């Protein structure tokens, strides 16, 4: 990056700048001398900082004049516009000493596009610095402090291309560190406590800001299947405790679809098979109604994501890919109307388990209302999830990530390299959350969740 320019500090690069705006046509304003008509003119802005400014004052007549070479002194005030202008917070030490009187009216019109508009015009060698201008290191004085003497050297002209390049370089350096922190960890409420109150208490004690809801704590009933009054009661409780619900986890479509034979690990008795088929057929027939309830639950909870699946896994899942795409595509149309995103979770028990299967399905579902809830351990027996599997995923479609507790523990047979995974996600622009999944709903759930959260927090600190 080139040396910072004439007036102020480098934080201005963090706030977008305006290039090639106009400035004073001839004389500059009070606190900034512009000697020898150099091309670097005043960095002008009515409100450079995006925050409250001091009260505006009306300026008498036109804008004030200060012409050093002609011995024209400036007024003691920092106002120099023909209309209401920002008043400076206080006098500047050097200027206060030699501003002997109020300035006269300027004899030329200021450029219309310039007068203290937001952003950077060109840059001049001013007496004092503004917080969002760019200065050479030797002129990098604290904001709103006067340089102890008038600057007598001139900075070289900076082109539009150079200024944009400088901004890009500075921004890259500032964001080189990871964006991961504990605020991006969530957990499932029914794995945190036996009641909603216990789950909230656990979240507060462990610094969680977000949770996912699946079953109502202490029951086996999904939130999406509850009465609206119960959804509202718990949703209001979470909101009152400033706990954000990031996703509604459902079992939508996680059953054997009509006409398919799931690859079950064990044979079924005939009567068991008949009962299962009847139950699965009923779920298939009411799938859109169940979707409606899940979308309504998400709205009540104040979140924009609902997790779904892709049917119980068959011997050849690829044969069902088109049907899965059509089924989820129809649901996505309703989700779009409700402004809720459907997240397909990869699961070894379903027809979308591996990263290759996720990628293949999403190619058939271009809708932005369908994404993936990626579980790196979801199909670890079927693939190498990272880095090989991850490389296949469409990165922009990863909208949530699931971290199973066992994969976080070094020495565990299920261990995944989460430090590398989080680093890769950050590099590829992932801005979502990591949801802890312990799988425990018994009396040990709290201790297991706490240990897993501590380990995940440790990994995030290492990455950050």
C-alpha positions as CSV (number, residue, x, y, z in Angstrom):
1,X,0.0,0.0,0.0
2,X,1.2,3.5,-0.7
3,X,1.9,6.0,2.1
4,X,-1.3,7.3,3.6
5,X,-2.2,10.7,2.2
6,X,-2.4,14.2,3.7
7,X,-4.9,14.6,6.4
8,X,-6.1,12.3,9.2
9,X,-5.8,8.6,9.9
10,X,-6.3,5.4,8.0
11,X,-9.6,4.3,9.4
12,X,-11.3,6.0,6.5
13,X,-10.6,3.0,4.4
14,X,-13.1,1.1,6.5
15,X,-15.9,3.4,5.4
16,X,-16.5,3.6,1.7
17,X,-15.0,6.7,0.1
18,X,-16.2,8.9,-2.7
19,X,-13.7,9.4,-5.5
20,X,-13.2,12.5,-7.6
21,X,-15.8,14.6,-5.9
22,X,-15.5,18.3,-6.3
23,X,-13.9,20.7,-3.8
24,X,-13.2,24.4,-3.6
25,X,-12.8,25.9,-7.0
26,X,-10.3,28.4,-6.0
27,X,-9.7,29.3,-2.4
28,X,-10.1,26.5,0.2
29,X,-12.0,27.0,3.5
30,X,-10.9,28.2,6.8
31,X,-8.9,25.5,8.5
32,X,-7.2,24.2,5.4
33,X,-4.8,26.2,3.4
34,X,-4.4,25.2,-0.3
35,X,-1.2,26.7,-1.4
36,X,-0.1,27.2,-5.1
37,X,-3.3,25.8,-6.4
38,X,-2.1,22.3,-5.9
39,X,-4.4,19.6,-7.2
40,X,-5.0,17.9,-3.9
41,X,-8.0,19.7,-2.5
42,X,-10.0,19.6,0.6
43,X,-11.5,16.3,1.8
44,X,-15.0,17.6,2.2
45,X,-17.9,16.0,3.9
46,X,-21.0,17.3,5.6
47,X,-20.9,14.2,7.9
48,X,-17.9,12.0,7.1
49,X,-18.5,9.8,10.2
50,X,-21.7,7.8,10.0
51,X,-22.9,9.0,13.4
52,X,-24.6,12.0,15.0
53,X,-22.9,15.3,14.2
54,X,-22.9,18.6,16.1
55,X,-25.8,20.9,15.4
56,X,-25.8,22.7,12.1
57,X,-25.4,26.4,12.0
58,X,-26.4,28.9,9.4
59,X,-23.6,30.7,7.7
60,X,-23.7,34.5,7.1
61,X,-23.4,35.2,3.4
62,X,-21.2,32.9,1.4
63,X,-18.4,30.7,2.7
64,X,-15.4,32.1,4.5
65,X,-12.0,32.9,2.9
66,X,-8.5,32.2,3.9
67,X,-5.8,33.0,1.4
68,X,-2.4,32.6,3.0
69,X,-0.2,34.1,0.3
70,X,-2.4,37.2,0.1
71,X,-2.4,37.6,3.9
72,X,-6.2,37.1,4.1
73,X,-6.9,35.6,7.6
74,X,-9.8,33.3,8.3
75,X,-12.7,33.6,10.7
76,X,-12.4,31.9,14.0
77,X,-15.2,29.5,13.3
78,X,-15.0,26.3,11.2
79,X,-18.0,27.0,9.1
80,X,-17.5,27.7,5.5
81,X,-20.7,26.8,3.5
82,X,-23.3,29.0,1.9
83,X,-26.0,26.9,3.6
84,X,-26.5,25.1,6.9
85,X,-23.2,23.3,7.8
86,X,-21.7,21.1,10.4
87,X,-20.3,23.1,13.3
88,X,-16.8,22.0,14.4
89,X,-16.6,20.7,17.9
90,X,-14.1,23.4,19.1
91,X,-11.4,25.8,18.0
92,X,-8.1,24.4,16.6
93,X,-5.1,25.6,18.6
94,X,-3.0,26.9,15.8
95,X,-5.9,28.6,13.9
96,X,-7.4,30.1,17.1
97,X,-4.1,32.0,17.6
98,X,-4.1,33.8,14.3
99,X,-7.7,34.0,13.2
100,X,-8.0,37.7,14.0
101,X,-11.5,38.4,12.8
102,X,-14.5,36.9,11.1
103,X,-13.9,36.0,7.5
104,X,-15.3,37.9,4.6
105,X,-17.4,36.4,1.9
106,X,-15.7,34.3,-0.7
107,X,-15.6,35.8,-4.2
108,X,-16.2,32.5,-6.1
109,X,-18.8,29.8,-5.9
110,X,-17.8,26.6,-4.3
111,X,-18.2,23.5,-6.6
112,X,-21.7,22.4,-6.2
113,X,-21.0,18.7,-5.7
114,X,-18.4,19.3,-3.0
115,X,-19.4,21.1,0.0
116,X,-18.7,18.7,2.9
117,X,-20.4,15.8,1.2
118,X,-19.8,12.4,2.6
119,X,-16.6,10.7,1.6
120,X,-13.2,11.9,0.4
121,X,-12.8,14.4,-2.4
122,X,-9.2,14.8,-3.3
123,X,-6.9,15.3,-0.3
124,X,-5.1,18.5,0.8
125,X,-2.3,19.3,3.1
126,X,-4.5,20.7,5.9
127,X,-3.7,22.1,9.2
128,X,-5.8,19.6,11.1
129,X,-6.9,16.1,10.3
130,X,-10.3,14.5,9.8
131,X,-10.8,10.9,11.1
132,X,-11.5,9.4,7.8
133,X,-8.8,11.0,5.7
134,X,-5.6,9.3,4.8
135,X,-2.3,10.7,6.0
136,X,1.4,10.2,5.7
137,X,2.7,8.6,8.9
138,X,4.5,11.8,10.0
139,X,1.2,13.7,9.7
140,X,-0.9,11.0,11.4
141,X,-2.0,13.1,14.3
142,X,-5.0,12.3,16.5
143,X,-8.3,13.2,14.9
144,X,-9.5,16.8,15.4
145,X,-6.0,17.9,16.7
146,X,-4.1,20.7,14.9
147,X,-0.8,20.2,13.3
148,X,1.6,22.4,15.3
149,X,2.6,24.3,12.1
150,X,1.3,24.8,8.6
151,X,2.3,22.0,6.4
152,X,4.8,23.2,3.8
153,X,5.3,20.1,1.7
154,X,2.8,18.7,-0.9
155,X,1.7,15.2,-1.3
156,X,1.8,13.6,-4.7
157,X,-1.4,13.4,-6.6
158,X,-3.3,10.2,-5.9
159,X,-5.3,8.6,-8.7
160,X,-8.6,6.9,-8.4
161,X,-7.1,3.5,-9.1
162,X,-4.4,3.9,-6.4
163,X,-6.9,4.9,-3.8
164,X,-9.2,2.0,-4.5
165,X,-6.2,-0.4,-4.5
166,X,-5.0,1.0,-1.2
167,X,-8.5,0.5,0.3
168,X,-8.6,-3.1,-1.0
169,X,-5.2,-3.9,0.5
170,X,-6.0,-2.3,3.9
171,X,-9.3,-4.1,4.1
172,X,-7.7,-7.5,3.3
173,X,-5.2,-7.0,6.0
174,X,-7.8,-6.0,8.6
175,X,-9.9,-9.1,7.8
176,X,-7.0,-11.5,7.6
177,X,-8.0,-13.0,10.9
178,X,-10.9,-15.5,11.2
179,X,-14.4,-14.2,11.7
180,X,-15.2,-17.1,14.1
181,X,-16.3,-16.4,17.6
182,X,-18.5,-17.9,20.2
183,X,-21.6,-16.0,19.1
184,X,-21.7,-18.3,16.0
185,X,-22.2,-21.4,18.1
186,X,-25.7,-22.7,18.6
187,X,-27.2,-25.8,20.2
188,X,-30.4,-27.8,20.2
189,X,-32.7,-26.9,23.1
190,X,-33.9,-30.4,23.9
191,X,-30.2,-31.4,24.4
192,X,-29.6,-28.6,26.9
193,X,-32.3,-29.2,29.5
194,X,-35.5,-31.0,30.4
195,X,-37.6,-27.8,30.0
196,X,-37.4,-24.6,28.1
197,X,-36.4,-22.8,31.3
198,X,-33.5,-25.2,31.8
199,X,-32.4,-24.8,28.2
200,X,-32.5,-21.0,28.5
201,X,-30.5,-21.1,31.8
202,X,-27.9,-23.4,30.2
203,X,-27.6,-21.1,27.2
204,X,-27.1,-18.0,29.4
205,X,-24.6,-19.8,31.7
206,X,-22.5,-20.9,28.7
207,X,-22.6,-17.8,26.6
208,X,-24.9,-19.0,23.8
209,X,-26.7,-16.4,21.9
210,X,-28.5,-18.8,19.5
211,X,-30.3,-22.1,19.7
212,X,-32.1,-24.5,17.4
213,X,-35.4,-26.0,18.3
214,X,-36.4,-29.6,17.5
215,X,-38.5,-31.3,20.2
216,X,-40.0,-29.4,23.0
217,X,-37.6,-30.0,26.0
218,X,-39.0,-32.8,28.2
219,X,-41.1,-34.3,25.4
220,X,-40.8,-36.3,22.2
221,X,-43.0,-33.9,20.3
222,X,-41.6,-31.7,17.6
223,X,-42.1,-28.0,18.0
224,X,-43.5,-27.9,14.5
225,X,-46.3,-30.2,15.6
226,X,-47.3,-28.3,18.8
227,X,-50.3,-26.0,19.2
228,X,-49.5,-22.5,18.1
229,X,-50.1,-21.3,21.7
230,X,-47.3,-23.5,22.9
231,X,-45.0,-22.4,20.1
232,X,-45.8,-18.8,21.0
233,X,-45.2,-19.3,24.7
234,X,-41.7,-20.8,24.2
235,X,-40.9,-18.4,21.4
236,X,-41.7,-15.4,23.6
237,X,-39.7,-16.9,26.4
238,X,-36.6,-17.3,24.1
239,X,-37.1,-13.7,22.8
240,X,-37.5,-12.2,26.3
241,X,-34.2,-13.9,27.3
242,X,-32.6,-12.4,24.1
243,X,-31.9,-15.9,22.8
244,X,-32.3,-16.1,19.0
245,X,-33.7,-19.2,17.4
246,X,-31.6,-19.9,14.3
247,X,-33.4,-22.9,12.8
248,X,-36.4,-25.2,13.3
249,X,-35.2,-28.8,13.1
250,X,-37.9,-31.1,11.7
251,X,-38.1,-34.7,10.5
252,X,-39.9,-33.6,7.4
253,X,-39.5,-36.3,4.6
254,X,-37.4,-38.5,6.8
255,X,-39.3,-41.7,6.1
256,X,-39.7,-44.2,3.4
257,X,-41.5,-42.7,0.4
258,X,-44.3,-44.6,-1.3
259,X,-43.0,-47.1,-3.8
260,X,-39.5,-47.3,-2.2
261,X,-37.9,-50.0,-0.2
262,X,-35.5,-48.7,2.5
263,X,-32.3,-50.4,2.9
264,X,-33.0,-51.4,6.5
265,X,-30.3,-53.0,8.6
266,X,-32.6,-55.8,9.7
267,X,-35.5,-57.6,8.2
268,X,-39.1,-56.7,9.2
269,X,-41.8,-58.9,10.3
270,X,-44.8,-58.7,7.9
271,X,-47.1,-57.0,10.3
272,X,-44.4,-54.5,11.2
273,X,-43.8,-53.7,7.6
274,X,-47.5,-53.1,7.0
275,X,-47.7,-50.7,9.9
276,X,-44.6,-48.8,8.8
277,X,-45.8,-48.5,5.2
278,X,-49.2,-47.2,6.4
279,X,-47.6,-44.6,8.7
280,X,-45.1,-43.5,6.0
281,X,-47.9,-43.2,3.4
282,X,-49.9,-41.0,5.8
283,X,-46.9,-38.8,6.4
284,X,-46.3,-38.5,2.6
285,X,-49.9,-37.5,2.0
286,X,-49.8,-34.7,4.6
287,X,-46.3,-33.5,3.8
288,X,-47.4,-30.1,2.6
289,X,-49.6,-29.6,5.7
290,X,-46.7,-30.5,7.9
291,X,-44.5,-28.1,5.9
292,X,-47.0,-25.4,6.5
293,X,-46.9,-26.0,10.3
294,X,-43.1,-26.0,10.2
295,X,-43.0,-22.7,8.3
296,X,-45.5,-21.2,10.8
297,X,-43.3,-22.4,13.7
298,X,-40.3,-20.7,12.1
299,X,-42.2,-17.4,11.8
300,X,-43.4,-17.6,15.4
301,X,-39.8,-18.4,16.6
302,X,-38.5,-15.5,14.5
303,X,-36.1,-17.5,12.4
304,X,-35.8,-18.1,8.6
305,X,-34.6,-21.7,8.3
306,X,-36.3,-25.1,8.5
307,X,-34.4,-28.4,8.3
308,X,-35.7,-31.2,6.2
309,X,-34.5,-34.5,4.8
310,X,-34.6,-36.5,1.6
311,X,-36.4,-39.8,2.4
312,X,-35.2,-43.1,3.9
313,X,-32.1,-44.3,2.1
314,X,-32.6,-47.0,-0.6
315,X,-30.1,-49.3,-2.2
316,X,-29.6,-46.9,-5.1
317,X,-30.2,-43.3,-4.0
318,X,-29.2,-41.9,-7.4
319,X,-32.3,-43.4,-8.9
320,X,-34.5,-41.1,-6.7
321,X,-32.5,-37.9,-7.2
322,X,-35.0,-36.5,-9.7
323,X,-38.0,-37.3,-7.6
324,X,-36.4,-35.8,-4.6
325,X,-35.7,-32.6,-6.5
326,X,-39.2,-32.4,-7.7
327,X,-40.6,-33.0,-4.2
328,X,-38.4,-30.5,-2.4
329,X,-38.8,-28.1,-5.3
330,X,-42.6,-28.0,-4.8
331,X,-42.0,-27.4,-1.1
332,X,-39.5,-24.6,-1.9
333,X,-42.2,-22.7,-3.7
334,X,-44.3,-22.5,-0.5
335,X,-41.2,-21.7,1.5
336,X,-40.4,-18.8,-0.8
337,X,-43.9,-17.4,-0.3
338,X,-43.3,-17.5,3.5
339,X,-39.6,-16.2,3.1
340,X,-38.2,-19.3,4.9
341,X,-35.2,-21.3,3.7
342,X,-35.4,-25.1,3.5
343,X,-32.1,-26.8,4.7
344,X,-31.5,-30.3,3.4
345,X,-29.4,-32.1,6.0
346,X,-27.1,-34.9,4.8
347,X,-27.7,-38.0,6.8
348,X,-26.5,-41.5,6.3
349,X,-30.0,-42.8,6.8
350,X,-31.4,-40.8,3.9
351,X,-30.9,-40.6,0.2
352,X,-28.8,-37.5,0.5
353,X,-25.8,-38.4,2.6
354,X,-22.5,-37.8,0.9
355,X,-21.3,-34.4,-0.3
356,X,-21.5,-35.7,-3.9
357,X,-25.2,-36.5,-3.4
358,X,-25.8,-33.1,-1.9
359,X,-24.1,-31.4,-4.8
360,X,-26.0,-33.5,-7.3
361,X,-29.4,-32.6,-5.7
362,X,-28.7,-28.9,-5.5
363,X,-27.8,-28.8,-9.2
364,X,-31.4,-29.7,-9.8
365,X,-32.6,-27.2,-7.2
366,X,-31.3,-23.8,-8.2
367,X,-33.8,-22.0,-5.9
368,X,-32.1,-19.8,-3.3
369,X,-34.7,-21.0,-0.9
370,X,-33.0,-24.4,-0.7
371,X,-29.7,-24.8,1.0
372,X,-27.7,-27.4,2.9
373,X,-27.3,-28.1,6.6
374,X,-23.9,-29.7,6.3
375,X,-22.9,-32.4,8.8
376,X,-19.3,-33.4,8.1
377,X,-19.9,-36.6,10.0
378,X,-23.2,-37.3,8.3
379,X,-21.8,-40.0,6.0
380,X,-18.3,-40.6,7.3
381,X,-18.7,-44.3,6.5
382,X,-19.5,-43.5,2.9
383,X,-16.9,-40.8,2.1
384,X,-14.0,-38.8,3.4
385,X,-16.0,-35.7,4.3
386,X,-13.0,-33.3,4.6
387,X,-11.3,-32.1,2.5
388,X,-12.4,-34.4,-0.4
389,X,-16.1,-34.3,0.3
390,X,-16.2,-30.6,1.2
391,X,-14.5,-29.7,-2.1
392,X,-17.6,-31.0,-4.0
393,X,-20.1,-28.8,-2.1
394,X,-21.4,-25.6,-3.6
395,X,-20.0,-23.3,-0.9
396,X,-22.6,-20.6,-1.3
397,X,-25.4,-23.1,-0.5
398,X,-24.0,-24.1,2.9
399,X,-26.2,-22.2,5.2
400,X,-25.8,-24.1,8.4
401,X,-23.2,-26.6,9.8
402,X,-23.7,-29.4,12.3
403,X,-21.0,-30.4,14.7
404,X,-21.5,-33.8,16.4
405,X,-20.0,-33.9,19.9
406,X,-18.0,-37.0,19.3
407,X,-16.2,-35.4,16.3
408,X,-14.8,-32.6,18.5
409,X,-12.9,-34.7,20.9
410,X,-9.3,-35.6,20.1
411,X,-8.6,-39.3,20.3
412,X,-12.2,-40.1,19.5
413,X,-12.9,-42.6,16.7
414,X,-15.3,-40.1,15.3
415,X,-12.8,-37.2,15.4
416,X,-12.9,-34.6,12.6
417,X,-10.4,-31.9,12.1
418,X,-12.7,-29.0,13.0
419,X,-9.9,-26.5,13.0
420,X,-9.2,-27.2,9.4
421,X,-12.9,-27.3,8.6
422,X,-13.7,-23.9,10.2
423,X,-10.7,-22.4,8.5
424,X,-11.8,-23.6,5.1
425,X,-15.4,-22.4,5.8
426,X,-14.1,-19.0,6.8
427,X,-11.9,-18.8,3.7
428,X,-14.8,-19.6,1.5
429,X,-17.0,-16.9,2.9
430,X,-19.3,-18.9,5.2
431,X,-21.1,-16.6,7.6
432,X,-23.5,-19.0,9.2
433,X,-23.4,-20.9,12.5
434,X,-22.1,-24.2,13.8
435,X,-24.8,-26.1,15.7
436,X,-23.7,-28.5,18.4
437,X,-25.4,-31.9,18.3
438,X,-24.8,-34.2,21.2
439,X,-27.5,-36.8,20.6
440,X,-28.1,-37.0,24.3
441,X,-31.5,-36.4,25.8
442,X,-31.0,-38.2,29.1
443,X,-29.8,-37.1,32.5
444,X,-26.2,-36.7,31.2
445,X,-27.2,-34.3,28.5
446,X,-26.2,-31.1,30.4
447,X,-22.7,-32.4,31.2
448,X,-22.1,-33.7,27.7
449,X,-23.3,-30.4,26.1
450,X,-21.1,-28.4,28.4
451,X,-18.0,-30.5,27.6
452,X,-18.7,-30.3,23.9
453,X,-19.3,-26.6,24.0
454,X,-16.0,-26.0,25.9
455,X,-14.1,-28.0,23.2
456,X,-15.8,-26.3,20.3
457,X,-15.1,-22.9,22.0
458,X,-11.4,-23.9,22.4
459,X,-11.2,-24.8,18.7
460,X,-12.8,-21.5,17.7
461,X,-10.3,-19.6,19.8
462,X,-7.5,-21.4,18.1
463,X,-8.9,-20.6,14.7
464,X,-9.4,-17.0,15.6
